[in-house]
Amino acid sequence: MSRIAKIREIFSSIQGEGPYVGTKQLFIRFCSCNLNCAYCDTDFNPSNAKDYSVQDLIDLINRNGEIYTISLTGGEPLCSVDFLKEFLPELCKYGHKIYLETNATLPDALKCIIEYVDIISADIKLKSATGMNIREKVYDDFFNLAMHKDCFAKIVFNNKITDEEIDFCCSIAKKYNFPLILQPEMKGNYFSISSDFAKDVFDKFYSKYQNVRLIPQVHKFLNFR
Ligand code: SF4
């Protein structure tokens, strides 16, 4: 029996975060998440979502004939791993590139579908920004798999970031050799921190790990979705 996924929205736009900023993508926003970050602005109300079968979703994506990079986003897409296990092998037949945006806390789910994924945008959740306390082993298990793909880690930070958190992020990035993307937390369409503070944080990271970039959420400045 074909599985059903609850999808919050599907839309074509410009990627506004990370090293692929500015590229065209088709975003598939899954409902539900296993975390509860303090800054989360995702609408989890299931009555605002729609059920899609694998075939419905593939037909919708292919309707205009364009080959897309498909961004699986959320919520947390890996919460829908049973659906993805059926959906991604079918989707890959059409040549679409798969870009997974994930909170990096579900390594067992990643293992089930990683062969179909091209790019992994993985969060490292700072307790100071999210209120979440993720164990180091979870990141070890996740990045040990993700490092074999085009993978980078995104770190949303605010003015409460600590030196211990910076040390932790740099040590895990060194261990698995991936770029770190520093993303200042936004309040609406404004930075939650000053430019000087952002530069200080960047410099602290850079003194420990040079494969780091400071990239804000560009879609907010462009007033894109
Ligand atoms: S991981 Fe993302 S979707 Fe889930 S609670 Fe955190 S910010 Fe929201």
Residues whose N, C-alpha, C, O or C-beta is under 5 A from the ligand:
A	BS01	SF4	C33 L35 N36 C37 C40 T42 G74 G75 E76 N103
